[in-house]
Amino acid sequence: MMKKLAQILPTSKTCYLVECGGERCIIDEYKSPGDGSRVLLEISGNYEWGTMLINPWRIVTDSGQVLAEDIRIVGVVTHEIKRISNIPYRVALPESV
């Protein structure tokens, strides 16, 4: 199953499958976020999905919180995974803030 997934969505040490808050996405740690990019955030050791907005610069979390500082963008979402069956290797992150 992983071999088939890797052929469709290649992954690496910096571009990988993440599960957070019940959602699964492929994120890329080196991709630069643009206006409207969906991103994985680290906020005080917790993880949450958010959206990057450029003008003015801010990040809005899926829970509606507006952030302007004291966060780390872990990576930019490249693909959202809607259904996974029997994939044993994935990164599971703690629940959101």
C-alpha positions in Angstrom: 0.0 0.0 0.0 2.8 2.5 0.9 4.5 1.7 -2.4 1.4 2.7 -4.3 0.9 5.8 -2.2 4.6 6.8 -2.8 4.1 6.5 -6.6 1.1 8.8 -6.5 2.3 11.2 -3.8 6.1 11.0 -3.4 7.3 11.7 0.2 10.6 12.3 1.9 12.1 13.3 5.3 10.8 16.9 4.7 7.6 16.1 2.8 5.4 13.6 4.6 2.0 12.5 5.8 0.7 14.1 9.0 -2.4 13.3 11.1 -3.6 16.1 13.4 -7.0 16.8 14.8 -8.6 14.0 12.8 -7.3 15.4 9.4 -4.6 13.9 7.3 -2.4 15.9 4.9 0.9 15.7 3.1 3.0 18.7 4.3 6.2 20.1 2.8 8.6 21.7 5.4 10.5 23.6 2.7 7.6 25.0 0.6 7.1 28.7 1.1 3.5 29.6 2.1 1.6 32.0 0.0 -1.7 33.9 0.6 -4.4 31.4 1.4 -2.0 28.5 2.0 -3.1 25.8 4.4 -0.3 25.2 7.0 0.5 23.0 9.9 1.4 25.2 13.0 3.2 24.5 16.2 1.9 26.7 19.0 3.6 26.3 22.4 4.3 22.6 21.7 0.8 21.8 20.3 -0.1 21.4 16.7 -3.0 22.8 14.7 -4.0 23.5 11.1 -4.3 27.1 9.9 -4.4 29.4 6.9 -1.7 31.9 6.0 -3.0 35.4 5.0 -0.5 37.9 3.6 -2.1 41.4 3.7 -2.0 42.1 6.6 0.3 39.2 7.6 -1.5 36.8 9.9 -2.5 33.2 10.4 -6.0 32.1 11.2 -6.4 28.7 12.8 -9.2 26.3 11.9 -10.7 27.2 15.3 -10.9 30.8 14.3 -8.0 32.2 16.4 -6.0 34.9 14.7 -2.2 34.6 15.3 0.5 37.1 14.5 3.5 35.9 16.5 4.9 33.2 18.7 4.2 30.4 16.3 6.2 28.1 14.1 5.0 27.0 10.6 5.9 23.3 10.4 5.0 23.0 6.8 2.7 23.8 3.9 -0.1 21.4 3.0 0.5 20.0 -0.5 -2.3 17.4 -0.5 -5.3 16.6 1.7 -6.0 12.9 2.2 -9.7 12.1 2.5 -9.5 8.4 3.0 -6.7 6.1 4.2 -6.9 2.3 4.5 -4.2 0.2 6.1 -1.3 2.6 5.9 1.0 1.7 8.8 3.6 4.5 8.5 2.3 8.0 9.3 3.2 10.8 11.8 0.5 11.2 14.4 0.7 14.6 16.2 -1.0 15.6 19.5 -4.5 17.1 19.3 -4.7 20.8 18.6 -4.5 23.6 21.1 
